[in-house]
């Protein structure tokens, strides 16, 4: 065994539902972290001594930052965050959960504004994704207004004409008289890897990816 010589592999997980799902999936391939299950704990970093693994939770948008700088070798985060943050990391695996769509949404009557390429106001938690979509894909000049949540308010209180946001079940839109006007791309949870870690720890990381792949395709 060369376990004692191995260095710790560190995972950064985006807080919330994705982290719980990720831990469930890791358990299914024999990677557990008992310490993390104690919900009353205020600890930030959890260790599995036997497998030489460390885990920490952070805000989703910070996960690609930790991974780019090598503070974490591996991260799990939504594709939306990966696209918005645009960090130099390898995206290695679609974990198959957290499925939803990035969409342009608004009231039905905003459809015409989109069609006629008018200068419209777009509110979003994802200004880079919105910019890329309207400027580079649609070649439409728009004003982008960054919000930090409850973005559906934008068209309702007339801050913006449309929004760029995540749609999962569609019920938030429904309950607020808004609809999907255009679909930008599908989203789900992804695993990302630091570029240097991938070279230095190829075997361990490849095994992890393969075990996860096998597990994901088995269900
Ligand atoms: C997300 C998203 C939508 C909602 C979509 O918000 O921004 O508001 O979920 O889900 P649905 O289609 O199933 O209704 P989140 O709960 O993350 O909070 P936020 O508004 O603060 O971003």
py3Dmol code that shows the C-alpha trace and the ligand (Angstrom):
import py3Dmol

protein = """\
ATOM      1  CA  UNK A   1       0.000   0.000   0.000  1.00  0.00           C
ATOM      2  CA  UNK A   2       1.213   3.466  -0.811  1.00  0.00           C
ATOM      3  CA  UNK A   3      -1.589   5.127   1.080  1.00  0.00           C
ATOM      4  CA  UNK A   4       0.620   6.779   3.681  1.00  0.00           C
ATOM      5  CA  UNK A   5       2.584   8.564   0.975  1.00  0.00           C
ATOM      6  CA  UNK A   6      -0.512   9.808  -0.760  1.00  0.00           C
ATOM      7  CA  UNK A   7      -1.455  13.408  -0.389  1.00  0.00           C
ATOM      8  CA  UNK A   8      -4.985  14.449   0.437  1.00  0.00           C
ATOM      9  CA  UNK A   9      -7.355  15.031  -2.450  1.00  0.00           C
ATOM     10  CA  UNK A  10      -9.617  17.942  -1.608  1.00  0.00           C
ATOM     11  CA  UNK A  11     -13.226  18.308  -2.769  1.00  0.00           C
ATOM     12  CA  UNK A  12     -15.105  21.626  -2.843  1.00  0.00           C
ATOM     13  CA  UNK A  13     -18.855  21.136  -2.877  1.00  0.00           C
ATOM     14  CA  UNK A  14     -21.439  23.839  -3.530  1.00  0.00           C
ATOM     15  CA  UNK A  15     -23.624  24.172  -0.412  1.00  0.00           C
ATOM     16  CA  UNK A  16     -27.168  22.872  -0.494  1.00  0.00           C
ATOM     17  CA  UNK A  17     -28.989  20.263  -2.511  1.00  0.00           C
ATOM     18  CA  UNK A  18     -26.108  19.581  -4.888  1.00  0.00           C
ATOM     19  CA  UNK A  19     -23.747  18.815  -1.991  1.00  0.00           C
ATOM     20  CA  UNK A  20     -26.199  16.361  -0.444  1.00  0.00           C
ATOM     21  CA  UNK A  21     -26.752  14.605  -3.748  1.00  0.00           C
ATOM     22  CA  UNK A  22     -23.004  14.480  -4.345  1.00  0.00           C
ATOM     23  CA  UNK A  23     -22.353  12.913  -0.942  1.00  0.00           C
ATOM     24  CA  UNK A  24     -25.054  10.294  -1.647  1.00  0.00           C
ATOM     25  CA  UNK A  25     -23.433   9.464  -4.970  1.00  0.00           C
ATOM     26  CA  UNK A  26     -19.945   9.262  -3.422  1.00  0.00           C
ATOM     27  CA  UNK A  27     -21.296   6.889  -0.762  1.00  0.00           C
ATOM     28  CA  UNK A  28     -22.567   4.615  -3.495  1.00  0.00           C
ATOM     29  CA  UNK A  29     -19.008   4.184  -4.754  1.00  0.00           C
ATOM     30  CA  UNK A  30     -17.658   3.609  -1.258  1.00  0.00           C
ATOM     31  CA  UNK A  31     -16.502   7.116  -0.408  1.00  0.00           C
ATOM     32  CA  UNK A  32     -17.985   8.255   2.859  1.00  0.00           C
ATOM     33  CA  UNK A  33     -17.379  11.142   5.170  1.00  0.00           C
ATOM     34  CA  UNK A  34     -18.976  10.387   8.534  1.00  0.00           C
ATOM     35  CA  UNK A  35     -17.837  13.703  10.000  1.00  0.00           C
ATOM     36  CA  UNK A  36     -19.929  15.582   7.489  1.00  0.00           C
ATOM     37  CA  UNK A  37     -23.180  13.953   8.530  1.00  0.00           C
ATOM     38  CA  UNK A  38     -23.202  15.679  11.906  1.00  0.00           C
ATOM     39  CA  UNK A  39     -25.484  18.588  10.969  1.00  0.00           C
ATOM     40  CA  UNK A  40     -24.955  20.371  14.303  1.00  0.00           C
ATOM     41  CA  UNK A  41     -21.236  20.749  13.613  1.00  0.00           C
ATOM     42  CA  UNK A  42     -19.848  24.170  12.661  1.00  0.00           C
ATOM     43  CA  UNK A  43     -16.745  22.608  11.191  1.00  0.00           C
ATOM     44  CA  UNK A  44     -15.870  23.724   7.665  1.00  0.00           C
ATOM     45  CA  UNK A  45     -13.455  21.026   6.517  1.00  0.00           C
ATOM     46  CA  UNK A  46     -14.103  17.297   6.881  1.00  0.00           C
ATOM     47  CA  UNK A  47     -11.582  14.521   6.506  1.00  0.00           C
ATOM     48  CA  UNK A  48     -11.632  10.857   5.591  1.00  0.00           C
ATOM     49  CA  UNK A  49      -8.227   9.781   6.949  1.00  0.00           C
ATOM     50  CA  UNK A  50      -8.388   6.307   5.515  1.00  0.00           C
ATOM     51  CA  UNK A  51      -8.985   7.366   1.913  1.00  0.00           C
ATOM     52  CA  UNK A  52      -6.915  10.539   2.272  1.00  0.00           C
ATOM     53  CA  UNK A  53      -9.758  12.779   1.221  1.00  0.00           C
ATOM     54  CA  UNK A  54     -10.864  16.192   2.446  1.00  0.00           C
ATOM     55  CA  UNK A  55     -14.187  17.886   1.806  1.00  0.00           C
ATOM     56  CA  UNK A  56     -15.430  21.406   2.287  1.00  0.00           C
ATOM     57  CA  UNK A  57     -18.622  23.258   1.502  1.00  0.00           C
ATOM     58  CA  UNK A  58     -18.654  26.709  -0.036  1.00  0.00           C
ATOM     59  CA  UNK A  59     -21.009  29.027  -1.859  1.00  0.00           C
ATOM     60  CA  UNK A  60     -21.618  27.604  -5.330  1.00  0.00           C
ATOM     61  CA  UNK A  61     -19.992  30.457  -7.294  1.00  0.00           C
ATOM     62  CA  UNK A  62     -16.804  30.070  -5.202  1.00  0.00           C
ATOM     63  CA  UNK A  63     -16.321  26.394  -6.120  1.00  0.00           C
ATOM     64  CA  UNK A  64     -14.661  27.070  -9.518  1.00  0.00           C
ATOM     65  CA  UNK A  65     -12.416  29.657  -7.809  1.00  0.00           C
ATOM     66  CA  UNK A  66     -11.138  27.148  -5.235  1.00  0.00           C
ATOM     67  CA  UNK A  67     -10.554  24.619  -8.002  1.00  0.00           C
ATOM     68  CA  UNK A  68      -8.772  27.014 -10.384  1.00  0.00           C
ATOM     69  CA  UNK A  69      -6.299  28.055  -7.669  1.00  0.00           C
ATOM     70  CA  UNK A  70      -5.766  24.446  -6.538  1.00  0.00           C
ATOM     71  CA  UNK A  71      -7.177  25.017  -3.036  1.00  0.00           C
ATOM     72  CA  UNK A  72      -9.466  22.158  -4.045  1.00  0.00           C
ATOM     73  CA  UNK A  73      -8.458  19.439  -6.510  1.00  0.00           C
ATOM     74  CA  UNK A  74     -12.029  18.590  -7.404  1.00  0.00           C
ATOM     75  CA  UNK A  75     -15.285  20.525  -7.319  1.00  0.00           C
ATOM     76  CA  UNK A  76     -18.950  19.787  -7.843  1.00  0.00           C
ATOM     77  CA  UNK A  77     -21.128  22.623  -9.021  1.00  0.00           C
ATOM     78  CA  UNK A  78     -23.902  23.475 -11.471  1.00  0.00           C
ATOM     79  CA  UNK A  79     -23.129  24.033 -15.151  1.00  0.00           C
ATOM     80  CA  UNK A  80     -24.697  27.492 -14.758  1.00  0.00           C
ATOM     81  CA  UNK A  81     -21.986  28.471 -12.272  1.00  0.00           C
ATOM     82  CA  UNK A  82     -19.226  26.985 -14.439  1.00  0.00           C
ATOM     83  CA  UNK A  83     -20.421  29.042 -17.416  1.00  0.00           C
ATOM     84  CA  UNK A  84     -20.869  32.225 -15.405  1.00  0.00           C
ATOM     85  CA  UNK A  85     -17.519  32.053 -13.589  1.00  0.00           C
ATOM     86  CA  UNK A  86     -15.552  30.935 -16.648  1.00  0.00           C
ATOM     87  CA  UNK A  87     -12.533  29.681 -14.656  1.00  0.00           C
ATOM     88  CA  UNK A  88      -9.603  27.693 -15.997  1.00  0.00           C
ATOM     89  CA  UNK A  89     -10.649  24.222 -14.814  1.00  0.00           C
ATOM     90  CA  UNK A  90     -11.380  20.929 -16.538  1.00  0.00           C
ATOM     91  CA  UNK A  91     -15.027  19.924 -16.632  1.00  0.00           C
ATOM     92  CA  UNK A  92     -14.803  16.142 -16.511  1.00  0.00           C
ATOM     93  CA  UNK A  93     -18.192  14.641 -15.748  1.00  0.00           C
ATOM     94  CA  UNK A  94     -21.929  15.280 -15.924  1.00  0.00           C
ATOM     95  CA  UNK A  95     -23.279  13.856 -12.663  1.00  0.00           C
ATOM     96  CA  UNK A  96     -26.790  13.613 -14.079  1.00  0.00           C
ATOM     97  CA  UNK A  97     -28.645  15.311 -11.217  1.00  0.00           C
ATOM     98  CA  UNK A  98     -29.720  18.894 -10.626  1.00  0.00           C
ATOM     99  CA  UNK A  99     -31.166  18.950 -14.122  1.00  0.00           C
ATOM    100  CA  UNK A 100     -32.752  22.199 -15.234  1.00  0.00           C
ATOM    101  CA  UNK A 101     -32.526  24.752 -18.082  1.00  0.00           C
ATOM    102  CA  UNK A 102     -31.107  28.242 -18.519  1.00  0.00           C
ATOM    103  CA  UNK A 103     -33.792  30.283 -20.233  1.00  0.00           C
ATOM    104  CA  UNK A 104     -34.867  33.722 -21.317  1.00  0.00           C
ATOM    105  CA  UNK A 105     -38.201  34.275 -19.583  1.00  0.00           C
ATOM    106  CA  UNK A 106     -40.735  37.040 -19.395  1.00  0.00           C
ATOM    107  CA  UNK A 107     -44.367  37.919 -20.024  1.00  0.00           C
ATOM    108  CA  UNK A 108     -45.818  36.513 -23.261  1.00  0.00           C
ATOM    109  CA  UNK A 109     -45.852  39.976 -24.840  1.00  0.00           C
ATOM    110  CA  UNK A 110     -42.059  40.238 -24.591  1.00  0.00           C
ATOM    111  CA  UNK A 111     -41.799  37.686 -27.401  1.00  0.00           C
ATOM    112  CA  UNK A 112     -42.071  40.462 -29.983  1.00  0.00           C
ATOM    113  CA  UNK A 113     -39.262  42.456 -28.386  1.00  0.00           C
ATOM    114  CA  UNK A 114     -36.978  39.445 -28.788  1.00  0.00           C
ATOM    115  CA  UNK A 115     -38.033  38.836 -32.351  1.00  0.00           C
ATOM    116  CA  UNK A 116     -37.528  42.398 -33.498  1.00  0.00           C
ATOM    117  CA  UNK A 117     -34.112  42.657 -31.902  1.00  0.00           C
ATOM    118  CA  UNK A 118     -35.061  45.771 -29.986  1.00  0.00           C
ATOM    119  CA  UNK A 119     -32.814  47.083 -27.237  1.00  0.00           C
ATOM    120  CA  UNK A 120     -34.310  45.439 -24.200  1.00  0.00           C
ATOM    121  CA  UNK A 121     -33.450  45.235 -20.522  1.00  0.00           C
ATOM    122  CA  UNK A 122     -32.427  41.833 -19.204  1.00  0.00           C
ATOM    123  CA  UNK A 123     -32.210  41.126 -15.457  1.00  0.00           C
ATOM    124  CA  UNK A 124     -30.156  38.147 -14.319  1.00  0.00           C
ATOM    125  CA  UNK A 125     -28.061  36.555 -11.594  1.00  0.00           C
ATOM    126  CA  UNK A 126     -25.942  35.406 -14.559  1.00  0.00           C
ATOM    127  CA  UNK A 127     -24.783  38.554 -16.403  1.00  0.00           C
ATOM    128  CA  UNK A 128     -21.975  36.750 -18.251  1.00  0.00           C
ATOM    129  CA  UNK A 129     -24.272  34.020 -19.552  1.00  0.00           C
ATOM    130  CA  UNK A 130     -26.839  36.655 -20.565  1.00  0.00           C
ATOM    131  CA  UNK A 131     -24.153  38.736 -22.281  1.00  0.00           C
ATOM    132  CA  UNK A 132     -22.738  35.768 -24.162  1.00  0.00           C
ATOM    133  CA  UNK A 133     -26.176  34.666 -25.311  1.00  0.00           C
ATOM    134  CA  UNK A 134     -27.462  38.032 -26.508  1.00  0.00           C
ATOM    135  CA  UNK A 135     -24.207  39.482 -27.855  1.00  0.00           C
ATOM    136  CA  UNK A 136     -22.433  36.455 -29.296  1.00  0.00           C
ATOM    137  CA  UNK A 137     -25.247  34.067 -30.224  1.00  0.00           C
ATOM    138  CA  UNK A 138     -28.139  36.396 -31.054  1.00  0.00           C
ATOM    139  CA  UNK A 139     -26.155  39.501 -32.020  1.00  0.00           C
ATOM    140  CA  UNK A 140     -28.655  41.623 -30.130  1.00  0.00           C
ATOM    141  CA  UNK A 141     -27.671  44.679 -28.101  1.00  0.00           C
ATOM    142  CA  UNK A 142     -29.259  44.601 -24.655  1.00  0.00           C
ATOM    143  CA  UNK A 143     -28.899  46.292 -21.266  1.00  0.00           C
ATOM    144  CA  UNK A 144     -27.982  43.714 -18.654  1.00  0.00           C
ATOM    145  CA  UNK A 145     -28.925  44.337 -15.047  1.00  0.00           C
ATOM    146  CA  UNK A 146     -27.330  42.108 -12.414  1.00  0.00           C
ATOM    147  CA  UNK A 147     -29.613  40.882  -9.612  1.00  0.00           C
ATOM    148  CA  UNK A 148     -28.794  38.505  -6.764  1.00  0.00           C
ATOM    149  CA  UNK A 149     -31.951  36.401  -6.580  1.00  0.00           C
ATOM    150  CA  UNK A 150     -35.736  36.432  -6.977  1.00  0.00           C
ATOM    151  CA  UNK A 151     -35.002  37.573 -10.510  1.00  0.00           C
ATOM    152  CA  UNK A 152     -38.618  36.916 -11.569  1.00  0.00           C
ATOM    153  CA  UNK A 153     -39.448  40.233  -9.917  1.00  0.00           C
ATOM    154  CA  UNK A 154     -37.662  42.045 -12.762  1.00  0.00           C
ATOM    155  CA  UNK A 155     -40.456  42.026 -15.363  1.00  0.00           C
ATOM    156  CA  UNK A 156     -43.189  42.165 -12.707  1.00  0.00           C
ATOM    157  CA  UNK A 157     -42.058  45.473 -11.234  1.00  0.00           C
ATOM    158  CA  UNK A 158     -40.847  46.702 -14.651  1.00  0.00           C
ATOM    159  CA  UNK A 159     -37.162  46.754 -13.837  1.00  0.00           C
ATOM    160  CA  UNK A 160     -36.560  44.708 -16.984  1.00  0.00           C
ATOM    161  CA  UNK A 161     -38.364  43.357 -20.045  1.00  0.00           C
ATOM    162  CA  UNK A 162     -37.096  39.791 -19.628  1.00  0.00           C
ATOM    163  CA  UNK A 163     -34.868  37.715 -17.348  1.00  0.00           C
ATOM    164  CA  UNK A 164     -32.209  35.075 -17.909  1.00  0.00           C
ATOM    165  CA  UNK A 165     -32.667  32.473 -15.195  1.00  0.00           C
ATOM    166  CA  UNK A 166     -32.816  28.827 -14.239  1.00  0.00           C
ATOM    167  CA  UNK A 167     -36.079  26.984 -14.853  1.00  0.00           C
ATOM    168  CA  UNK A 168     -36.576  23.655 -13.155  1.00  0.00           C
ATOM    169  CA  UNK A 169     -40.270  22.776 -12.750  1.00  0.00           C
ATOM    170  CA  UNK A 170     -41.495  26.075 -14.194  1.00  0.00           C
ATOM    171  CA  UNK A 171     -43.741  26.730 -11.207  1.00  0.00           C
ATOM    172  CA  UNK A 172     -42.027  29.980 -10.165  1.00  0.00           C
ATOM    173  CA  UNK A 173     -42.678  31.347 -13.665  1.00  0.00           C
ATOM    174  CA  UNK A 174     -46.256  30.044 -13.708  1.00  0.00           C
ATOM    175  CA  UNK A 175     -47.173  31.551 -10.394  1.00  0.00           C
ATOM    176  CA  UNK A 176     -45.879  34.914 -11.521  1.00  0.00           C
ATOM    177  CA  UNK A 177     -47.452  35.109 -14.971  1.00  0.00           C
ATOM    178  CA  UNK A 178     -44.168  34.590 -16.817  1.00  0.00           C
ATOM    179  CA  UNK A 179     -43.104  31.996 -19.358  1.00  0.00           C
ATOM    180  CA  UNK A 180     -40.082  30.549 -21.100  1.00  0.00           C
ATOM    181  CA  UNK A 181     -39.441  32.606 -24.230  1.00  0.00           C
ATOM    182  CA  UNK A 182     -36.163  31.048 -25.388  1.00  0.00           C
ATOM    183  CA  UNK A 183     -34.036  28.182 -24.118  1.00  0.00           C
ATOM    184  CA  UNK A 184     -30.316  28.916 -23.762  1.00  0.00           C
ATOM    185  CA  UNK A 185     -28.983  25.526 -22.673  1.00  0.00           C
ATOM    186  CA  UNK A 186     -29.591  22.493 -20.453  1.00  0.00           C
ATOM    187  CA  UNK A 187     -27.921  22.431 -17.025  1.00  0.00           C
ATOM    188  CA  UNK A 188     -26.945  19.810 -14.431  1.00  0.00           C
ATOM    189  CA  UNK A 189     -24.340  19.180 -11.749  1.00  0.00           C
ATOM    190  CA  UNK A 190     -20.807  18.748 -13.094  1.00  0.00           C
ATOM    191  CA  UNK A 191     -17.500  17.631 -11.665  1.00  0.00           C
ATOM    192  CA  UNK A 192     -14.562  19.960 -12.304  1.00  0.00           C
ATOM    193  CA  UNK A 193     -10.858  19.313 -11.727  1.00  0.00           C
ATOM    194  CA  UNK A 194      -7.837  21.548 -11.188  1.00  0.00           C
ATOM    195  CA  UNK A 195      -5.586  21.415 -14.245  1.00  0.00           C
ATOM    196  CA  UNK A 196      -2.382  20.664 -12.327  1.00  0.00           C
ATOM    197  CA  UNK A 197      -4.057  18.083 -10.057  1.00  0.00           C
ATOM    198  CA  UNK A 198      -5.218  16.271 -13.172  1.00  0.00           C
ATOM    199  CA  UNK A 199      -1.561  15.842 -14.235  1.00  0.00           C
ATOM    200  CA  UNK A 200      -0.173  15.067 -10.763  1.00  0.00           C
ATOM    201  CA  UNK A 201      -2.919  12.739  -9.528  1.00  0.00           C
ATOM    202  CA  UNK A 202      -4.087  11.280 -12.825  1.00  0.00           C
ATOM    203  CA  UNK A 203      -4.559   7.720 -11.583  1.00  0.00           C
ATOM    204  CA  UNK A 204      -6.623   8.556  -8.501  1.00  0.00           C
ATOM    205  CA  UNK A 205      -8.762  11.117 -10.290  1.00  0.00           C
ATOM    206  CA  UNK A 206      -9.337   8.875 -13.328  1.00  0.00           C
ATOM    207  CA  UNK A 207     -10.397   6.019 -11.049  1.00  0.00           C
ATOM    208  CA  UNK A 208     -12.813   8.323  -9.277  1.00  0.00           C
ATOM    209  CA  UNK A 209     -14.281   9.499 -12.594  1.00  0.00           C
ATOM    210  CA  UNK A 210     -14.617   5.924 -13.871  1.00  0.00           C
ATOM    211  CA  UNK A 211     -16.255   4.678 -10.665  1.00  0.00           C
ATOM    212  CA  UNK A 212     -18.717   7.563 -10.781  1.00  0.00           C
ATOM    213  CA  UNK A 213     -19.416   6.999 -14.495  1.00  0.00           C
ATOM    214  CA  UNK A 214     -20.121   3.307 -13.904  1.00  0.00           C
ATOM    215  CA  UNK A 215     -22.428   4.146 -11.004  1.00  0.00           C
ATOM    216  CA  UNK A 216     -24.271   6.872 -12.926  1.00  0.00           C
ATOM    217  CA  UNK A 217     -24.893   4.661 -15.960  1.00  0.00           C
ATOM    218  CA  UNK A 218     -26.056   1.776 -13.728  1.00  0.00           C
ATOM    219  CA  UNK A 219     -29.053   3.708 -12.396  1.00  0.00           C
TER     220      UNK A 219
END
"""
ligand_1 = """\
22
LIG
C -34.166 29.190 -8.761
C -34.357 30.004 -10.016
C -35.846 30.151 -10.118
C -36.362 28.860 -9.523
C -36.755 27.924 -10.639
O -34.191 30.044 -7.688
O -33.677 31.243 -9.926
O -36.283 31.249 -9.365
O -35.273 28.289 -8.764
O -37.351 26.743 -10.157
P -38.769 26.236 -10.667
O -38.773 26.303 -12.166
O -38.848 24.811 -10.167
O -39.838 27.099 -10.060
P -33.592 29.701 -6.267
O -34.579 28.867 -5.504
O -32.257 29.106 -6.426
O -33.512 31.127 -5.544
P -33.138 32.580 -6.094
O -34.384 33.137 -6.700
O -32.706 33.326 -4.886
O -32.039 32.427 -7.101
"""
view = py3Dmol.view(width=600, height=400)
view.addModel(protein, "pdb")
view.setStyle({"model": 0}, {"cartoon": {"style": "trace"}})
view.addModel(ligand_1, "xyz")
view.setStyle({"model": 1}, {"stick": {}})
view.zoomTo()
view.show()
